[in-house]
């Protein structure tokens, strides 16, 4: 981080300021941040029923793309446990948002798994959804995906511990090896441009392991 007078900013729900060591952090408040969202290089993707919004919080600009009717899945009818780390997007779509490292275009990905596997991609620069080859297997849409170096990753823990990757330029899927140790709290994160699994632990004290 360069020694400049400008203070760093973070996104959060609420209008707050706090200090971290010698830095004063400015919080950018988004009223829509109460809904599940995805981020990539400062942009925010906010899927809502019927459309997908892409926002630039630093400039206040946003654009909305119609997404059609959100289908309803029965995959989670028998699961009544609700966890605070789950993020439910409209229609239980498995969502992804990231940047194509080759041409620089931002893309929104959404996948559906019933009655058959289905995937479509929105190139933000074009503004149209395209149906592409479906993923090889379903993933858990309640866990946020993450974009790292031009690929989007989803964590699947319902039918085995796997990570599904989608290259945003070739638009092809592949598998990524997973650590043998896993937890229901696991979330994928972009840690210094590397794919990592974050595991929070609250016993005996709150702790975060990458």
C-alpha positions as CSV (number, residue, x, y, z in Angstrom):
1,X,0.0,0.0,0.0
2,X,1.5,3.3,-1.0
3,X,1.9,6.0,1.6
4,X,-0.8,8.3,0.4
5,X,-3.2,10.5,2.4
6,X,-6.2,8.8,0.8
7,X,-7.9,6.4,3.2
8,X,-8.8,2.9,2.1
9,X,-12.5,2.0,1.8
10,X,-14.5,-1.1,2.5
11,X,-18.0,-2.1,1.7
12,X,-20.4,-2.7,4.6
13,X,-24.0,-2.4,5.7
14,X,-24.4,0.7,7.8
15,X,-22.7,4.1,8.0
16,X,-19.6,3.6,10.3
17,X,-16.0,4.6,10.6
18,X,-13.4,2.8,12.6
19,X,-9.6,2.7,12.9
20,X,-7.3,-0.2,12.1
21,X,-3.8,0.3,13.4
22,X,-2.7,3.7,11.9
23,X,-5.3,3.6,9.1
24,X,-8.7,5.2,9.3
25,X,-11.1,3.1,7.3
26,X,-14.0,4.7,5.4
27,X,-17.0,2.4,5.1
28,X,-19.1,2.8,1.9
29,X,-22.7,2.0,2.8
30,X,-25.0,0.3,0.3
31,X,-28.6,0.0,1.2
32,X,-28.9,-3.0,-1.1
33,X,-26.1,-4.7,0.7
34,X,-28.6,-6.5,2.8
35,X,-29.2,-8.8,-0.1
36,X,-26.7,-11.5,-1.1
37,X,-24.1,-10.1,-3.5
38,X,-20.8,-10.9,-5.2
39,X,-17.8,-8.7,-5.7
40,X,-14.8,-8.5,-8.1
41,X,-12.1,-5.8,-8.3
42,X,-14.3,-3.1,-6.7
43,X,-17.5,-3.9,-8.6
44,X,-20.6,-5.4,-6.9
45,X,-23.0,-7.9,-8.6
46,X,-26.4,-7.8,-6.9
47,X,-28.9,-10.5,-8.2
48,X,-32.5,-9.7,-7.3
49,X,-35.8,-11.3,-8.6
50,X,-36.1,-10.6,-12.3
51,X,-32.8,-8.8,-12.9
52,X,-29.1,-8.6,-12.1
53,X,-27.5,-5.3,-11.0
54,X,-23.8,-4.4,-11.4
55,X,-22.7,-1.5,-9.3
56,X,-19.5,0.6,-9.0
57,X,-19.7,1.9,-5.4
58,X,-16.8,4.4,-5.9
59,X,-18.6,6.2,-8.7
60,X,-22.2,5.5,-7.8
61,X,-22.8,4.1,-11.3
62,X,-24.9,0.9,-11.9
63,X,-26.5,-1.0,-14.7
64,X,-29.4,-3.4,-14.5
65,X,-29.8,-6.5,-16.7
66,X,-33.2,-8.4,-17.0
67,X,-32.7,-12.1,-16.0
68,X,-36.2,-13.5,-16.6
69,X,-38.3,-15.7,-14.4
70,X,-36.4,-17.3,-11.5
71,X,-37.3,-21.0,-11.6
72,X,-37.9,-22.9,-8.3
73,X,-35.8,-25.8,-7.2
74,X,-36.8,-28.7,-5.0
75,X,-33.3,-29.7,-4.2
76,X,-33.4,-28.1,-0.7
77,X,-37.0,-29.0,0.3
78,X,-35.8,-31.5,2.9
79,X,-33.2,-29.3,4.4
80,X,-34.7,-27.2,7.2
81,X,-31.5,-26.1,8.9
82,X,-30.7,-22.4,8.2
83,X,-27.1,-21.3,8.7
84,X,-26.0,-17.7,9.0
85,X,-23.2,-18.3,6.5
86,X,-25.6,-19.3,3.7
87,X,-26.4,-16.8,0.9
88,X,-29.7,-17.5,-0.9
89,X,-29.9,-16.0,-4.3
90,X,-33.3,-15.7,-6.1
91,X,-34.6,-19.1,-7.3
92,X,-31.6,-20.9,-5.6
93,X,-29.5,-20.1,-8.6
94,X,-25.8,-20.8,-8.1
95,X,-24.3,-17.4,-9.0
96,X,-20.9,-16.2,-10.0
97,X,-19.3,-12.9,-11.0
98,X,-15.8,-12.2,-12.2
99,X,-13.5,-10.8,-14.8
100,X,-12.2,-12.4,-18.0
101,X,-8.4,-12.0,-17.6
102,X,-7.9,-12.2,-21.4
103,X,-10.2,-9.5,-22.7
104,X,-11.1,-7.7,-19.5
105,X,-14.8,-8.2,-19.7
106,X,-16.9,-8.8,-16.6
107,X,-19.2,-11.7,-16.6
108,X,-22.2,-12.9,-14.5
109,X,-22.7,-16.7,-14.4
110,X,-25.8,-18.5,-13.1
111,X,-26.5,-22.2,-12.9
112,X,-29.6,-24.3,-12.2
113,X,-29.8,-28.0,-11.6
114,X,-33.4,-29.2,-11.9
115,X,-35.0,-30.7,-13.8
116,X,-31.6,-30.8,-15.7
117,X,-28.2,-29.1,-15.4
118,X,-28.3,-25.6,-16.9
119,X,-25.9,-22.7,-17.2
120,X,-26.0,-19.2,-18.8
121,X,-23.5,-16.3,-18.9
122,X,-24.0,-12.6,-19.1
123,X,-21.2,-10.6,-20.6
124,X,-21.7,-7.2,-19.0
125,X,-20.1,-5.4,-22.0
126,X,-22.7,-7.0,-24.4
127,X,-25.7,-7.1,-22.1
128,X,-27.2,-10.4,-23.3
129,X,-27.5,-13.8,-21.6
130,X,-26.0,-16.8,-23.5
131,X,-26.7,-20.5,-22.8
132,X,-23.4,-22.4,-22.5
133,X,-22.5,-26.0,-21.8
134,X,-23.8,-27.0,-18.3
135,X,-21.6,-27.9,-15.3
136,X,-20.7,-31.6,-14.9
137,X,-22.5,-31.8,-11.5
138,X,-24.5,-29.6,-9.1
139,X,-22.9,-27.3,-6.6
140,X,-24.3,-25.8,-3.4
141,X,-25.8,-22.5,-4.4
142,X,-26.0,-21.3,-0.7
143,X,-22.2,-20.7,-0.5
144,X,-20.8,-17.7,-2.3
145,X,-18.5,-18.3,-5.3
146,X,-15.3,-16.4,-5.7
147,X,-13.3,-15.2,-8.7
148,X,-9.6,-15.7,-8.8
149,X,-7.3,-14.9,-11.8
150,X,-10.1,-15.2,-14.4
151,X,-11.9,-18.2,-13.1
152,X,-14.9,-18.6,-10.8
153,X,-15.0,-21.3,-8.1
154,X,-17.9,-23.0,-6.3
155,X,-17.7,-25.2,-3.3
156,X,-19.8,-28.4,-3.2
157,X,-20.3,-30.2,0.1
158,X,-23.7,-31.9,-0.3
159,X,-22.6,-34.8,-2.4
160,X,-18.9,-34.9,-1.6
161,X,-16.2,-32.3,-1.0
162,X,-15.3,-30.8,-4.4
163,X,-14.5,-27.4,-6.0
164,X,-15.9,-26.6,-9.4
165,X,-14.0,-24.1,-11.5
166,X,-15.2,-22.2,-14.6
167,X,-12.6,-20.4,-16.8
168,X,-14.3,-17.2,-17.8
169,X,-12.5,-16.9,-21.1
170,X,-12.8,-20.5,-22.5
171,X,-16.1,-21.0,-20.5
172,X,-15.1,-24.5,-19.7
173,X,-15.5,-26.3,-16.3
174,X,-12.9,-28.3,-14.4
175,X,-12.3,-29.8,-10.9
176,X,-9.9,-28.4,-8.3
177,X,-8.4,-30.7,-5.6
178,X,-9.8,-30.0,-2.1
179,X,-8.1,-30.2,1.3
180,X,-8.9,-33.5,3.1
181,X,-10.1,-31.6,6.1
182,X,-13.4,-29.7,5.6
183,X,-16.1,-28.0,7.7
184,X,-19.7,-27.0,7.1
185,X,-18.5,-23.4,7.8
186,X,-16.0,-23.4,4.9
187,X,-16.2,-20.6,2.4
188,X,-14.1,-19.9,-0.7
189,X,-12.1,-16.6,-0.7
190,X,-9.7,-14.7,-2.9
191,X,-6.6,-14.4,-0.7
192,X,-4.0,-12.2,-2.3
193,X,-5.0,-13.5,-5.8
194,X,-4.9,-17.1,-4.7
195,X,-7.8,-19.5,-4.1
196,X,-8.2,-20.2,-0.4
197,X,-10.8,-21.8,1.9
198,X,-11.7,-19.8,5.0
199,X,-12.8,-21.7,8.1
200,X,-14.2,-19.7,11.0
201,X,-14.2,-21.2,14.4
202,X,-16.0,-19.8,17.5
203,X,-14.9,-22.3,20.1
204,X,-13.2,-21.5,22.4
205,X,-12.7,-18.1,20.9
206,X,-13.5,-16.6,17.4
207,X,-10.8,-17.6,15.0
208,X,-10.4,-17.6,11.2
209,X,-8.1,-20.1,9.5
210,X,-7.1,-19.9,5.8
